[in-house]
Amino acid sequence: MRWLLAVALVPFSLAANAGNFAFTDMRGLTGNDTGGVIQWTPEIDHVYEAIAAQHCARWHRIALITSAHRWYGDFIGFKCLFDRGYDPRKAWLSGYR
């Protein structure tokens, strides 16, 4: 009976993570909750804004691109900023940390 429950829960856990595969392979990204850098390549040139936005969304922040040097060996820099309407007290009380 236990193995039947385990077999039934595995597809649900895989389906719950199905939407998280868009930019999970971010090898050229280094950063934390205040911002980061993305290694520039021609493949990244069209999606670096989305990569930065997804990275900052982990901390409920928005991404601001600060520098974009488009040549090999250089990086695209970004900052993670709070939204203008963000109120820390309201966010803490509602559980939106």
Secondary structure by P-SEA (a helix, b strand, c coil): caaaaaaaaaaaaaaaaccccccccccccccccccbbbbbcccccccaaaaaaaaaccccbbbbbccccccccbbbbbbbbccccccaaaaaaaccc
